[in-house]
């Protein structure tokens, strides 16, 4: 565990905890990357190298097809459509729950913490994946993007999660593995703890302004239940 900012003492036992999904709860890379490769091949687009593909995991897909593959908005949504066709059939379950996550969620719930998922992934997929892995019961709310492209920005997802929970941003904490999780949380006035076991690096999370950076899920038990 390393500090990335001030204010760790402000976390209170009654505050809601919002979790990202990809790279925080599940190691979802194999299914996401296979679906991206399928989409690009179907559209006759060049497939980037693995380092570029890895940057797709976490941020909104349409944005990534534009920034990482140089597509315009319309072409990017064609790629998203092709991606979803493959992801629905196969990709969404080509993943695994990170070691320590079930124990972390159980400990937080046993202590009375309110838990929610806040992901840029389409909400319908997020719910399906959590159900598949038997994790749905831990969460009061599961919030994601809409299939029509609405609510893809992390700040929008977090704002909707807070609305559904009836919670204030200052009385909540985000757990996420990429800089957009940290920046999205900051945009709504919420602290974020970096999950270094996911797809971002510790430097990425610190530079984005993470309150703390945790190396493993069990590092968070003492922090969130102190």
C-alpha positions as CSV (number, residue, x, y, z in Angstrom):
1,X,0.0,0.0,0.0
2,X,1.3,3.4,-0.9
3,X,0.0,6.9,-0.5
4,X,-0.9,8.9,-3.6
5,X,-2.4,11.9,-1.9
6,X,-3.7,13.3,1.4
7,X,-6.9,12.6,3.2
8,X,-6.8,8.8,4.0
9,X,-8.1,9.6,7.5
10,X,-11.3,11.1,6.0
11,X,-12.6,7.6,5.0
12,X,-15.4,6.6,7.4
13,X,-16.8,3.1,8.1
14,X,-20.3,4.2,6.9
15,X,-19.2,5.5,3.5
16,X,-20.4,3.7,0.4
17,X,-17.6,1.9,-1.6
18,X,-17.9,2.0,-5.4
19,X,-16.0,-0.6,-7.4
20,X,-14.9,-0.5,-11.0
21,X,-15.4,-3.9,-12.7
22,X,-12.8,-4.6,-15.4
23,X,-9.4,-4.8,-13.9
24,X,-10.7,-4.3,-10.4
25,X,-13.2,-7.1,-9.7
26,X,-12.5,-9.2,-12.8
27,X,-9.4,-9.9,-14.9
28,X,-11.4,-9.4,-18.1
29,X,-8.6,-8.8,-20.6
30,X,-8.8,-12.0,-22.6
31,X,-12.5,-11.6,-23.5
32,X,-12.2,-7.9,-24.2
33,X,-9.1,-8.2,-26.4
34,X,-10.5,-11.1,-28.3
35,X,-13.7,-9.1,-29.0
36,X,-11.7,-6.0,-30.1
37,X,-9.6,-8.1,-32.5
38,X,-12.8,-9.6,-33.9
39,X,-14.4,-6.2,-34.4
40,X,-11.3,-4.8,-36.2
41,X,-11.0,-7.8,-38.4
42,X,-14.7,-7.7,-39.3
43,X,-14.4,-4.0,-40.3
44,X,-11.1,-4.6,-42.3
45,X,-9.2,-2.4,-39.9
46,X,-5.5,-3.0,-38.9
47,X,-5.1,-4.7,-35.6
48,X,-2.7,-2.8,-33.3
49,X,0.0,-4.5,-31.2
50,X,-0.7,-6.0,-27.8
51,X,0.5,-2.9,-25.9
52,X,-2.0,-0.7,-27.8
53,X,-4.8,-3.2,-27.4
54,X,-4.2,-3.4,-23.6
55,X,-5.1,0.3,-23.4
56,X,-8.6,-0.5,-24.4
57,X,-9.4,-2.1,-21.1
58,X,-11.2,0.3,-18.8
59,X,-12.1,3.4,-20.8
60,X,-15.3,3.8,-22.9
61,X,-14.9,1.6,-26.0
62,X,-16.1,4.3,-28.6
63,X,-13.5,6.7,-27.2
64,X,-10.8,4.1,-27.4
65,X,-11.6,3.1,-31.0
66,X,-11.2,6.8,-31.9
67,X,-8.1,7.6,-29.9
68,X,-6.2,4.3,-30.3
69,X,-7.3,3.4,-33.9
70,X,-7.8,6.8,-35.4
71,X,-11.5,6.2,-36.2
72,X,-14.2,8.9,-36.6
73,X,-17.2,8.7,-34.3
74,X,-19.5,6.9,-36.8
75,X,-16.8,4.3,-37.6
76,X,-16.1,3.8,-33.9
77,X,-19.7,3.0,-33.2
78,X,-19.6,0.4,-36.1
79,X,-16.6,-1.1,-34.3
80,X,-18.5,-1.1,-31.0
81,X,-21.4,-2.9,-32.6
82,X,-19.1,-5.6,-34.0
83,X,-17.4,-5.8,-30.7
84,X,-20.6,-6.4,-28.8
85,X,-21.8,-9.1,-31.1
86,X,-18.7,-11.1,-30.3
87,X,-18.6,-10.1,-26.6
88,X,-22.2,-11.2,-26.0
89,X,-21.6,-14.6,-27.6
90,X,-18.2,-15.4,-26.0
91,X,-16.1,-12.6,-24.6
92,X,-17.9,-11.6,-21.5
93,X,-17.2,-14.8,-19.7
94,X,-13.5,-15.1,-20.8
95,X,-12.4,-13.6,-17.5
96,X,-11.8,-14.5,-13.9
97,X,-12.4,-12.9,-10.5
98,X,-9.2,-11.6,-8.9
99,X,-7.9,-13.6,-5.9
100,X,-9.0,-11.9,-2.7
101,X,-12.0,-10.0,-4.2
102,X,-14.7,-12.3,-2.8
103,X,-13.1,-12.2,0.6
104,X,-12.9,-8.4,0.4
105,X,-16.5,-8.0,-0.6
106,X,-17.7,-10.4,2.1
107,X,-15.7,-8.6,4.8
108,X,-17.0,-5.2,3.8
109,X,-20.6,-6.4,3.6
110,X,-20.3,-8.1,7.0
111,X,-19.1,-4.8,8.4
112,X,-22.2,-3.1,7.1
113,X,-20.6,-1.2,4.2
114,X,-22.8,-0.3,1.2
115,X,-21.2,-1.5,-2.0
116,X,-21.9,-0.7,-5.6
117,X,-20.3,-1.3,-9.0
118,X,-19.7,1.7,-11.3
119,X,-18.3,0.8,-14.7
120,X,-18.0,2.2,-18.1
121,X,-19.0,-1.2,-19.4
122,X,-22.6,-1.5,-20.6
123,X,-24.8,-2.1,-17.5
124,X,-26.5,-5.2,-19.0
125,X,-23.1,-6.9,-19.4
126,X,-21.9,-5.8,-15.9
127,X,-25.0,-7.4,-14.3
128,X,-24.6,-10.6,-16.4
129,X,-21.0,-11.0,-15.4
130,X,-21.6,-10.4,-11.7
131,X,-24.4,-12.9,-11.8
132,X,-22.2,-15.4,-13.6
133,X,-19.6,-15.2,-10.9
134,X,-22.0,-15.2,-8.0
135,X,-21.2,-11.7,-6.8
136,X,-24.4,-9.9,-7.4
137,X,-25.6,-10.2,-3.8
138,X,-22.8,-8.1,-2.5
139,X,-23.9,-5.0,-4.3
140,X,-26.7,-2.6,-3.6
141,X,-26.4,-1.1,-7.0
142,X,-24.8,-2.0,-10.3
143,X,-24.4,1.0,-12.6
144,X,-22.9,1.1,-16.1
145,X,-23.3,2.7,-19.5
146,X,-26.3,2.5,-21.8
147,X,-26.1,0.5,-25.0
148,X,-27.0,3.6,-27.0
149,X,-23.9,5.4,-25.9
150,X,-25.3,7.4,-23.0
151,X,-23.5,7.5,-19.7
152,X,-20.2,6.3,-20.8
153,X,-17.9,8.8,-19.1
154,X,-16.8,7.6,-15.6
155,X,-18.0,10.8,-14.0
156,X,-21.5,10.2,-15.4
157,X,-21.5,6.6,-14.2
158,X,-20.4,7.7,-10.7
159,X,-23.0,10.5,-10.6
160,X,-25.7,8.0,-11.4
161,X,-24.5,5.5,-8.8
162,X,-24.5,8.2,-6.2
163,X,-28.1,9.2,-7.2
164,X,-29.3,5.6,-6.9
165,X,-27.6,5.2,-3.6
166,X,-28.9,8.5,-2.3
167,X,-25.3,9.2,-1.2
168,X,-23.1,12.3,-1.4
169,X,-19.8,12.2,-3.3
170,X,-17.8,13.4,-0.2
171,X,-19.2,10.4,1.7
172,X,-18.1,7.7,-0.8
173,X,-14.9,6.2,-2.2
174,X,-14.1,4.7,-5.6
175,X,-11.9,1.7,-6.2
176,X,-10.4,1.5,-9.7
177,X,-7.4,0.4,-11.7
178,X,-7.0,3.1,-14.4
179,X,-6.5,6.8,-14.4
180,X,-9.9,7.5,-15.8
181,X,-11.4,6.0,-12.6
182,X,-9.4,8.4,-10.5
183,X,-10.2,11.4,-12.8
184,X,-13.8,10.5,-13.0
185,X,-14.1,10.3,-9.2
186,X,-12.3,13.6,-8.9
187,X,-14.8,15.2,-11.3
188,X,-17.7,14.4,-9.0
189,X,-15.7,15.2,-5.8
190,X,-15.0,11.7,-4.7
191,X,-11.7,10.2,-3.6
192,X,-10.4,7.1,-5.4
193,X,-8.1,4.3,-4.3
194,X,-6.0,2.8,-7.0
195,X,-6.2,-1.0,-7.6
196,X,-2.6,-1.8,-8.8
197,X,-3.5,-5.5,-9.3
198,X,-5.5,-4.5,-12.5
199,X,-4.5,-3.1,-15.9
200,X,-3.1,0.3,-14.8
201,X,0.3,1.0,-13.3
202,X,1.0,2.4,-9.9
203,X,2.6,5.4,-11.5
204,X,-0.5,6.0,-13.7
205,X,-2.7,5.9,-10.6
206,X,-0.5,8.1,-8.5
207,X,-0.1,10.7,-11.2
208,X,-3.9,10.8,-11.7
209,X,-4.2,11.7,-8.0
210,X,-5.3,8.4,-6.3
211,X,-5.8,8.8,-2.6
212,X,-3.9,5.5,-2.1
213,X,-2.6,2.7,-4.3
214,X,-3.3,-0.8,-3.1
215,X,-1.2,-3.7,-4.4
216,X,-3.7,-6.4,-3.5
217,X,-7.4,-6.6,-2.6
218,X,-6.7,-7.6,1.0
219,X,-4.7,-4.4,1.5
220,X,-8.1,-2.6,1.4
221,X,-9.7,-4.4,4.3
222,X,-7.9,-2.5,7.0
223,X,-8.1,0.8,5.1
224,X,-11.9,0.6,4.5
225,X,-12.8,-0.8,7.8
226,X,-10.5,1.3,10.0
